[in-house]
Amino acid sequence: MNIFEAVLLGAVEGFTEFLPISSTGHLTIVEKLLGYQIDAPDITAFTAIIQSGAVIATVIFLRQDLIRIVTSWFRGLLNAGKRDDPDYRFGWAVILGSIPIGIVGLLFQDTIESTLRSLWFVAGALILWSGVMAFADHAATQVRHEPDVTWKDTLIIGVVQCLSLIPGVSRSGATMSAGLLRDFDRVTVTKLSFFLSIPALLAASVLQTVTEYDNISADNGGVGWLPTIVATLVSFVVGWFAVSWLLKFIARHSYSIFIGYRLVLGAVLLVLLATNVLEPK
């Protein structure tokens, strides 16, 4: 992989990671357009690893919230009198909500990295999940807010998040839709999506780095570690601005623009696949 391609893919990852339009779906499409075998071990590892850039950007962007929640969680562990703090409960809620995707991801890793990498799945998921997002956006009462989040809410959202292992569904789209159907406001579900992404995506990045280290190496015919690092850094920078923009946008708008975009992209992709302009893998 050359540096230009690394910068392009890093920018795509950083911009799409937290938007409900599927970062993995977009990376898969762009990687295919660049001529890569999208289910090759080095490409699937590259795709997972560069997500860490956007996640670290989110950690830094939300550092005050994270410090407050982590501090309250540790205080609650050490002092039973502090366990009524909403931040203590929120900390446990995020931990419990992060467990399902870890279990499912490990159990079905081979399927996720091979069968589900087909562009047919990406196109179908983009279109079908748009219907779920549209229903959730319309049906949500938005009467609940961040202090109302419970472990039951995040466990349900965490289970739904497992569907994002299908490229095209979108982790953000899955968690935001589930949160809206739990009657949370859009800003709360967006921040919840950010918090739930941190353990899931960082764990996936670390796992792929450890298990696919040799496959990524250019000496072994992989994409190379220099392009991977460059793409991760670009993902960090672009991800920072994307998170800032999304929180401001969601405070004033619905998800309709994202739903419309997903439908158009999915339809275009289906046409390209049906006419053999693009191969599914």
Secondary structure, 3 states (H helix, E strand, C coil): CCHHHHHHHHHHHHHHCCCCCCHHHHHHHHHHHCCCCCCCHHHHHHHHHCHHHHHHHHHHHCHHHHHHHHHHHHHHHHCHHHCCCHHHHHHHHHHHHHHHHHHHHHHCHHHHHCHHHCHHHHHHHHHHHHHHHHHHHHHCCCCECHHHCCHHHHHHHHHHHHHHHCCCCCHHHHHHHHHHHCCECHHHHHHHHHHHHHHHHHHHHHHHHHHCHHHHCHHHCCCCHHHHHHHHHHHHHHHHHHHHHHHHHHCCCCCHHHHHHHHHHHHHHHHHHHCCCCCCC
